Amino acid sequence: MKNFIFQTVPVLHFGEGCLGQLPGQIAALCASRPMIVTDKGIVNAGLIAPVEQTLRAAGLDSVIFDSVIADPPETIVLQAIEAAKAAGVDIVIGLGGGSSLDTAKVVAALAVDDAQPLTEIYGVGLLERKGLPTILIPTTSGTGSEVTAISILTTGETTKAGIVSPHLFADVALLDPALTLGLPADVTAATGIDAMVHAIEAFTGRNAKNPVSDMLAIEALKLLTANIETACFDGRNMLAREAMLRGSMLAGQAFANSPVGAIHALAYPLGGIYHIPHGLSNALVMPYVMQFNLEAAAPLYAQLADALHIPRGSENSSEARAQEFIDYLEALAVKVKAPRKLRDIGIAREATTELAEAAMLQTRLLVNNPKELTLADAQRIYDAAW
């Protein structure tokens, strides 16, 4: 076995009602002036209210930055950094989906004296030091951002780039499934499939796959596949919501250590160019990238099929078993009513060329894919997904 390293957040609270641990965790980090980074959807849904109430009951006044948008652009992140500096905050609380949590991590890193410019930290390992303490509270079950050392930002009109550094790990992750009860069915489906993709790509990664990430990926897939239908169509079911949040977190820990590949690389342009939500972007390209990877990843896909106890067909090869896994995931996506084709969300056929060219810029992700992917391959995948 090759050497590997595994990292995750130092403190993780999970379970219904664990939001009540927030004041104690702030005190443990020797902080008293929090800023909540979130979006207006979270505010309008009333999800920020219990957080504010919990803080207020402990005598803590919070600064609110609620201007985060999906695929957060640099301008929004820079605004949040300036707001944090102006308010003199000493801890950042990220509340929401992946965009809010990713923004919070960067704000915490750069809202300190002598911080590096944002433009200098894109890439792997370029952030030189930790900034303010961070507590992350997810309200969706998909990105796993609360346990990753990655932030994805929109860097231009259509391009997205990642910041990867152990200094981005939160000090505390608080995962309270009660905060996910109101998640709409379409968002539950898309974010749930996103989490599945994290687990699958972590398990099949070319460079950093390891026994710990494998274990987490398998357990995540078991939880996610067994509960996504119930969570979508019985959204107040606490057991299903708890299982989805736990599965998302485990998948996040897996891909934080064994990075994702071509599914994400081809999903990013859909978000950057067309502002398709990230989870839905992954769901749309997932089966076609997996089909492309089949030649290289069949034994691994077959292992995942066995772990999920997917019924076997008559053929006993690893390729046939891997195909059963792909077919099972596609059938599950249909059951939860996730859009299955690019044309279903209004993307024109001729757009696939631009998408393919943009996907090839995601070299940080493509190097992890189990099979090398060319521009022509990307074009064929998008065409199949159209």
Secondary structure, DSSP 8 states (H G I E B T S, - for coil): ---------SEEEESTTGGGGHHHHHHHTT---EEEE-BHHHHHTT-HHHHHHHHHHTT---EEE-B--SS-BHHHHHHHHHHHHHHT-SEEEEEESHHHHHHHHHHHHHSSTT---GGG--EES---S--S-EEEEESSSS--GGG-SEEEEE-SSS-EEEEE-GGGS-SEEEE-GGGGTT--HHHHHHHHHHHHHHHHHHHH-SSS--HHHHHHHHHHHHHHHHHHHHHHHSTT-HHHHHHHHHHHHHHHHHHHHS---HHHHHHHHHHHHH---HHHHHHHHHHHHHHHHHHHHHHHHHHHHHHTT----S--SHHHHHHHHHHHHHHHHHHTT---SGGGGT--GGGHHHHHHHHTT-HHHHTTSSS---HHHHHHHHHHH-
